[in-house]
Amino acid sequence: SAVLEFADVAPVPVRGRIRARLWLAGRFSAEEDRLAFQPTRVVLRQRSGAVVVDPAEFADAAPDPLATAEARLLTHLADCHPDAVERLTRLVDPAGLHGAVRVQPLAVDRHGLTLRVERVRSDGDVRLPFHAPADDVAELTERMHVLLSQAAAASCPRPLQRHRTDREA
């Protein structure tokens, strides 16, 4: 028997970069000229908690159509469009931004964008759902433009708080 552990690491530098962990418990068996792993237990742990996933459902699950482009898309958004990230905070409940010192894109999938809101002593994640699923990068681009249009139409920007460091005191 064996346990395999996988970590989902955010491509953008944020506090707490491990977004999720997946554990597969099971056994290896010889099949022709290779080893095959047969999971008997699948556990997914995210910030919201851990869930046990049925091994058959796990085997049947399809990857998100944006998974292979996610790292490139998020780093591009963070590095080249910080103004757009800040504009998107207009869609966040003001209470969710209280004490925020930095907001970074954390994840994107076909259903929406997740922002990491960092505060001096804590952080949290905010989900911005798309109006419809995106099945490819072209559709994602359109969904992001819709979010940015909604943000532009929202109330005035909420400036992030800047806390003095000991060096500035």
Rosetta silent file (secondary structure, phi, psi, omega in degrees, C-alpha in Angstrom):
SEQUENCE: SAVLEFADVAPVPVRGRIRARLWLAGRFSAEEDRLAFQPTRVVLRQRSGAVVVDPAEFADAAPDPLATAEARLLTHLADCHPDAVERLTRLVDPAGLHGAVRVQPLAVDRHGLTLRVERVRSDGDVRLPFHAPADDVAELTERMHVLLSQAAAASCPRPLQRHRTDREA
SCORE:     score description
SCORE:     0.000 S_00000001
   1 L     0.000  158.515 -177.400    0.000    0.000    0.000 S_00000001
   2 E  -152.118  158.115  172.450    1.054    3.599   -0.546 S_00000001
   3 E  -124.914  124.885  176.557   -0.049    7.173    0.023 S_00000001
   4 E  -106.241  135.556  179.625    0.639    9.764   -2.656 S_00000001
   5 E  -121.283  134.454  178.319    0.456   13.448   -1.770 S_00000001
   6 E  -125.300  141.140  177.520    0.096   16.292   -4.261 S_00000001
   7 E  -116.514  136.030  175.329    0.223   20.021   -3.527 S_00000001
   8 E   -98.435  106.101 -175.074   -1.469   22.708   -5.605 S_00000001
   9 E  -100.639  130.510  178.200    0.902   25.693   -5.375 S_00000001
  10 L   -63.839  135.103 -179.995   -0.216   29.169   -6.404 S_00000001
  11 L   -75.344  -15.691 -179.999    1.873   30.489   -9.304 S_00000001
  12 L  -100.856  136.765  179.916    1.752   34.034   -7.899 S_00000001
  13 L   -66.723  110.338  177.216    3.756   34.819   -4.743 S_00000001
  14 L  -135.914  162.197  174.009    1.197   35.073   -1.956 S_00000001
  15 L   -67.872  134.964 -179.351    1.185   34.214    1.702 S_00000001
  16 L    67.113   61.502 -172.955    0.199   30.557    2.108 S_00000001
  17 L   -69.561  -17.234  178.374    0.940   29.487   -1.470 S_00000001
  18 E   -77.012  110.203 -178.096   -0.384   25.936   -1.014 S_00000001
  19 E   -82.033  -32.311 -178.727   -3.951   26.237   -2.273 S_00000001
  20 E  -161.563  159.231  172.484   -4.874   22.592   -1.764 S_00000001
  21 E  -129.158  143.755  178.602   -3.454   19.166   -1.009 S_00000001
  22 E  -125.565  128.122  176.484   -4.655   15.877   -2.440 S_00000001
  23 E  -114.329  131.147  174.946   -3.933   12.523   -0.837 S_00000001
  24 E  -117.425  118.097  174.954   -4.420    9.247   -2.682 S_00000001
  25 E  -106.569  139.312 -179.013   -4.219    6.084   -0.601 S_00000001
  26 E   174.548 -152.406 -177.976   -4.168    2.759   -2.372 S_00000001
  27 E  -140.641  152.725  175.068   -1.939    0.078   -3.792 S_00000001
  28 E   -92.407  144.712  174.649    0.332   -0.504   -6.749 S_00000001
  29 E  -139.736  150.582  179.181   -0.164   -3.514   -8.975 S_00000001
  30 E   -80.471  128.494  176.152    1.765   -4.830  -11.959 S_00000001
  31 E  -131.880  108.549 -177.189   -0.055   -4.422  -15.268 S_00000001
  32 L    53.655 -114.800 -175.344    1.851   -5.696  -18.300 S_00000001
  33 L  -104.367   22.174 -178.526    5.067   -3.653  -18.421 S_00000001
  34 E  -146.623  167.280  173.104    4.144   -0.952  -15.885 S_00000001
  35 E   -95.406  138.729  176.635    2.925   -0.314  -12.369 S_00000001
  36 E  -117.886  139.541  177.864   -0.632    0.905  -11.933 S_00000001
  37 E  -100.483  127.749  178.525   -1.890    2.722   -8.859 S_00000001
  38 E  -110.857  101.760 -179.874   -5.379    1.798   -7.659 S_00000001
  39 E   -71.299  139.203  175.006   -6.670    4.427   -5.216 S_00000001
  40 E  -111.380  -16.783  178.827   -8.918    3.203   -2.433 S_00000001
  41 E  -148.984  134.555  179.307   -9.275    6.571   -0.677 S_00000001
  42 E  -128.002  126.359  179.153   -9.056   10.134   -2.018 S_00000001
  43 E  -127.925  128.844  176.776   -8.951   13.177    0.276 S_00000001
  44 E  -112.365  124.896  177.997   -8.883   16.802   -0.888 S_00000001
  45 E  -117.062  122.196  175.233   -7.938   19.462    1.653 S_00000001
  46 E  -121.102  177.835  179.026   -8.524   23.123    0.905 S_00000001
  47 L   -57.004  -32.425 -177.365   -8.668   26.151    3.207 S_00000001
  48 L   -76.428  -11.026  179.621  -12.371   25.504    3.686 S_00000001
  49 E   135.047 -178.521 -178.414  -11.731   21.990    4.992 S_00000001
  50 E  -105.873  144.804  176.220  -11.149   18.430    3.887 S_00000001
  51 E  -133.606  143.316  174.350  -13.506   16.271    1.850 S_00000001
  52 E   -90.046  129.823 -178.318  -13.395   12.595    0.990 S_00000001
  53 E  -108.919  135.015  177.112  -13.888   12.035   -2.738 S_00000001
  54 L   -62.056  128.085 -178.696  -15.237    8.787   -4.136 S_00000001
  55 H   -55.411  -35.644  178.744  -12.350    7.103   -6.033 S_00000001
  56 H   -68.200  -41.208  176.985  -14.625    6.357   -9.018 S_00000001
  57 H   -64.051  -39.881  177.841  -15.752   10.001   -9.193 S_00000001
  58 H   -60.926  -45.401 -179.392  -12.120   11.089   -8.959 S_00000001
  59 H   -63.951  -32.760 -178.173  -11.160    8.770  -11.829 S_00000001
  60 H   -85.087  -12.248 -175.299  -14.040   10.093  -13.958 S_00000001
  61 L   -65.655  139.030  176.961  -13.342   13.782  -13.253 S_00000001
  62 L   -96.971  145.385  178.214  -12.246   15.904  -16.199 S_00000001
  63 L   -68.793  153.555  175.080   -9.586   18.576  -15.745 S_00000001
  64 L   -62.704  135.994 -176.613  -10.613   22.211  -15.832 S_00000001
  65 L   -64.359  -14.872  179.876  -10.160   23.452  -19.421 S_00000001
  66 L  -100.497    0.705 -173.329   -8.030   26.368  -18.171 S_00000001
  67 L   -56.056  -43.335 -176.070   -5.738   24.289  -15.937 S_00000001
  68 L   -74.324  -18.581  179.598   -2.765   24.224  -18.295 S_00000001
  69 L  -101.071   -8.400 -172.063   -2.945   27.996  -18.894 S_00000001
  70 H   -55.908  -49.546 -176.779   -3.705   29.052  -15.305 S_00000001
  71 H   -59.333  -46.516  179.599   -0.131   29.796  -14.164 S_00000001
  72 H   -62.605  -42.789 -178.631    0.621   31.903  -17.241 S_00000001
  73 H   -65.853  -44.388 -178.315   -2.691   33.769  -16.970 S_00000001
  74 H   -68.761  -42.961  179.556   -2.353   34.550  -13.260 S_00000001
  75 H   -66.603  -35.817  176.021    1.272   35.686  -13.434 S_00000001
  76 H   -63.311  -45.614  179.325    0.419   37.881  -16.437 S_00000001
  77 H   -60.996  -46.645 -178.073   -2.493   39.429  -14.529 S_00000001
  78 H   -68.126  -43.060 -173.974   -0.374   40.030  -11.404 S_00000001
  79 H   -82.233  -36.439 -172.572    2.753   41.283  -13.192 S_00000001
  80 H  -105.161  -16.666 -175.880    1.308   43.259  -16.108 S_00000001
  81 L  -135.057   51.197  178.772   -2.112   44.394  -14.881 S_00000001
  82 H   -61.540  -27.925  176.505   -1.963   45.275  -11.151 S_00000001
  83 H   -63.750  -37.507  178.321   -4.362   48.134  -11.933 S_00000001
  84 H   -68.263  -39.798  177.691   -6.935   45.601  -13.147 S_00000001
  85 H   -61.240  -45.474  179.059   -6.513   43.529   -9.972 S_00000001
  86 H   -63.672  -38.816  178.223   -7.081   46.649   -7.884 S_00000001
  87 H   -61.808  -38.499 -179.875  -10.114   47.561  -10.025 S_00000001
  88 H   -63.429  -22.219  178.803  -11.589   44.098   -9.399 S_00000001
  89 H   -65.517  -15.644  175.525  -11.599   44.827   -5.653 S_00000001
  90 H   -64.653  -19.680  179.731  -14.590   47.092   -6.342 S_00000001
  91 H   -88.749   -2.319 -177.348  -16.591   43.847   -6.701 S_00000001
  92 L   -95.226  138.241  174.915  -15.590   42.690   -3.211 S_00000001
  93 L   -54.375  132.004 -178.533  -17.753   43.380   -0.174 S_00000001
  94 H   -53.060  -33.877  178.639  -16.033   46.223    1.734 S_00000001
  95 H   -63.055  -31.640  179.270  -15.919   44.064    4.873 S_00000001
  96 H   -71.994  -16.446  179.211  -13.812   41.544    2.943 S_00000001
  97 H  -102.803   -2.551 -177.670  -11.228   44.237    2.226 S_00000001
  98 L   -56.374  124.702  178.812  -11.047   45.655    5.756 S_00000001
  99 L    78.223    6.116 -177.322   -7.394   45.934    6.726 S_00000001
 100 E   -67.791  136.471  175.628   -6.166   44.719    3.334 S_00000001
 101 E  -112.887  -18.918  179.498   -2.603   45.659    2.434 S_00000001
 102 E  -158.524  142.340  174.982   -2.307   43.647   -0.782 S_00000001
 103 E  -128.367  130.509 -179.343   -4.602   41.787   -3.178 S_00000001
 104 E  -132.227  150.280  172.524   -3.256   39.242   -5.663 S_00000001
 105 E   -69.841  131.763 -176.193   -4.889   36.832   -8.114 S_00000001
 106 E  -107.326  -40.799 -175.231   -4.766   33.368   -6.531 S_00000001
 107 E  -155.889  153.948  172.269   -6.645   31.033   -8.861 S_00000001
 108 E  -144.566  138.213  173.764   -8.736   30.961  -11.998 S_00000001
 109 E  -142.128 -175.211 -174.249  -10.899   28.206  -13.399 S_00000001
 110 L   -62.680  -18.008 -176.180  -13.765   27.984  -15.818 S_00000001
 111 L  -100.037  -14.624 -179.777  -16.199   29.293  -13.183 S_00000001
 112 E   167.528 -179.000 -179.080  -14.370   32.332  -11.830 S_00000001
 113 E  -112.473  138.230  175.757  -11.376   34.168  -10.423 S_00000001
 114 E  -112.721  130.260  176.662  -10.188   33.945   -6.816 S_00000001
 115 E  -105.890  141.264  173.415   -8.331   36.844   -5.211 S_00000001
 116 E   -97.438  120.403  178.041   -6.117   36.520   -2.125 S_00000001
 117 E  -100.293  112.986 -178.885   -6.679   39.455    0.240 S_00000001
 118 E  -100.311  133.912  175.377   -3.652   39.866    2.500 S_00000001
 119 E  -115.520  174.714 -177.942   -3.836   41.778    5.765 S_00000001
 120 L   -56.708  -45.922 -174.895   -1.044   42.513    8.231 S_00000001
 121 L  -116.115    1.827 -177.871   -1.746   39.418   10.343 S_00000001
 122 L  -154.099  177.828  174.908   -4.136   37.345    8.263 S_00000001
 123 E  -153.632  164.310  178.726   -5.408   36.704    4.783 S_00000001
 124 E  -155.068  166.002 -177.848   -8.531   35.472    3.075 S_00000001
 125 E  -115.492  143.360  179.482   -9.810   34.525   -0.342 S_00000001
 126 E  -126.919  129.928 -178.978  -12.619   36.115   -2.336 S_00000001
 127 E   -98.207  129.876  174.073  -14.289   34.417   -5.280 S_00000001
 128 E  -112.599  100.403 -176.363  -15.478   36.463   -8.262 S_00000001
 129 E   -73.666  147.990  173.509  -17.741   34.156  -10.297 S_00000001
 130 L   -80.631  156.780  178.744  -18.084   34.490  -14.053 S_00000001
 131 L   -70.273  -21.578  177.235  -21.557   35.021  -15.540 S_00000001
 132 L  -154.638  152.148  179.418  -21.060   31.782  -17.527 S_00000001
 133 L   -60.572  148.174  176.516  -18.376   29.070  -17.566 S_00000001
 134 L  -105.466  123.510 -177.945  -15.303   29.662  -19.756 S_00000001
 135 L   -96.241   -7.516  177.720  -14.287   26.663  -21.854 S_00000001
 136 L  -159.004  177.081 -176.074  -11.093   28.156  -23.293 S_00000001
 137 H   -65.219  -34.917  177.773   -8.752   31.148  -22.999 S_00000001
 138 H   -61.754  -44.421  178.135  -10.768   33.201  -25.513 S_00000001
 139 H   -68.325  -36.024  176.672  -13.908   32.783  -23.396 S_00000001
 140 H   -61.093  -42.738  178.871  -11.899   33.516  -20.242 S_00000001
 141 H   -58.226  -44.021  178.117  -10.740   36.794  -21.799 S_00000001
 142 H   -64.164  -42.370 -179.516  -14.366   37.742  -22.454 S_00000001
 143 H   -63.947  -39.005  178.413  -15.390   36.752  -18.893 S_00000001
 144 H   -66.507  -38.523  177.532  -12.562   38.858  -17.428 S_00000001
 145 H   -63.439  -37.631  176.715  -13.654   41.844  -19.544 S_00000001
 146 H   -63.559  -46.552  178.214  -17.186   41.450  -18.163 S_00000001
 147 H   -59.339  -44.332 -179.392  -15.836   41.422  -14.576 S_00000001
 148 H   -65.607  -35.191  175.564  -13.706   44.498  -15.283 S_00000001
 149 H   -66.312  -41.692  176.947  -16.720   46.298  -16.801 S_00000001
 150 H   -62.572  -40.255  179.829  -18.774   45.443  -13.720 S_00000001
 151 H   -66.097  -39.946  179.378  -15.937   46.739  -11.534 S_00000001
 152 H   -64.169  -33.005 -179.545  -15.716   49.983  -13.534 S_00000001
 153 H   -82.311  -12.636 -178.448  -19.452   50.504  -13.031 S_00000001
 154 L   -75.899  178.791 -178.824  -19.205   49.789   -9.290 S_00000001
 155 L   -60.041  176.609 -177.585  -18.611   52.373   -6.593 S_00000001
 156 L   -60.134  159.097 -178.018  -15.327   54.233   -6.251 S_00000001
 157 L   -61.805  148.882  177.114  -12.144   52.303   -5.648 S_00000001
 158 L  -103.637  105.253 -177.905  -11.365   51.192   -2.136 S_00000001
 159 L   -64.522  142.890  176.054   -7.736   52.054   -1.459 S_00000001
 160 L   -76.145  144.988  178.469   -5.713   49.396    0.295 S_00000001
 161 L   -74.173  139.856  176.333   -4.353   50.377    3.683 S_00000001
 162 L  -113.760  119.719 -179.668   -0.637   50.889    3.824 S_00000001
 163 L   -97.374  139.306  177.389    0.923   50.126    7.184 S_00000001
 164 L   -67.420  142.981  173.509    4.227   51.642    8.229 S_00000001
 165 L   -93.897  167.756  178.806    7.100   49.272    8.663 S_00000001
 166 L   -59.876  -32.486 -179.833    9.612   49.559   11.500 S_00000001
 167 L   -67.756  -27.478 -178.795   12.118   51.011    9.019 S_00000001
 168 L   -85.988  -15.094 -175.464    9.753   53.882    8.200 S_00000001
 169 L   -69.212    0.000    0.000    9.055   54.768   11.834 S_00000001
